[in-house]
Amino acid sequence: MLVVPDVICNAGGVTVSYFEWVQDFSSFFWDEDEINVRLDRIMMNALNHIWDTADKHKITLRTATYAVACERILTARQERGLYP
């Protein structure tokens, strides 16, 4: 049985909320089709990265999701530094 981590299942709504914030902030609006295309691309890239990580390390999708999240945090800290 395949269990998709809840953070991936819930990420679509959070991502669309971010799109709404960007649109409001920039006074630039996308139609529903454009939002769906952007959302699909982001979600598929995220799931593929998690799937590949799980396959590479022979771990569950849940553990792979956590590993990818930690990896992204460490990368951001290296690139941006630690904010006070």
N, C-alpha and C positions, 0 to 999 in steps of 0.2 A: 504494500500500500504506500502510495506517495503522499507525504504530508508536506505541504507548502508552508514555510514559516509565516507566522502571523504578521511579522513586520513587512513582508513582501505583499501579503494580501491587503494590508491597510495602507501601503505606500501610495497606491493610486489616488486615493482621496486627498492625501497630504500633498501630493505632487500637483494635483489640479488646484488646490488651495493656493499653492505657491504661484501657479500660473495666473490666478486671479489677482494676487498681490502685485505681480510684475505688471500686469495689464493696467491695474488701477494706478500704480506708481508712475508709469510711463505714458498714460493716456493713449495706449495703443491696444487695440482689441482684436483678438483672433475669433474666427467663427468656430463652431462646434467641430467641424471636420479637421481644422488645423490643430485644435486642442487634442483631439483623438489621435492624430498622427504623431504629435509630439509626445503624448503620454505613452503610446504604444512603443515608440522608439526607446524611451527612457526605461520603461518597465522590462522590455525584452533584453536590453543591454544589461540591466541589473540582474535579471534572472539567469541569463547566460553566464555572467561572471560568477555568480554563486554556484550554478550547476557545474561549471568547469572546476572551480575550487573544490567542491565536494568530490568530484570524480578524481581529480589529481591526488588528493590526500586521503581518499577512501573514508570520508566522514559524511555525516548526515547533512541535509540541506540546512537544518537549524544551526549546526555547528559552523558550517561554511558561511552562513550569513553573519554570524558573530565574528568569524575570522576576517571576512571582507570588511566589515564595519571597523574593526580594530586597525586593519591595514590602512584604511582611508584616513582614520584619525591620525595615525603615525605619519602618514605622508603629508597631511595638511600641517601638522606641527613642524615637520622638517622644512616645508616650503615657506610657511608664514611665521614660524616662531611661536613661542608660548606667550599668549596675551596675559597681562596682569589681571 
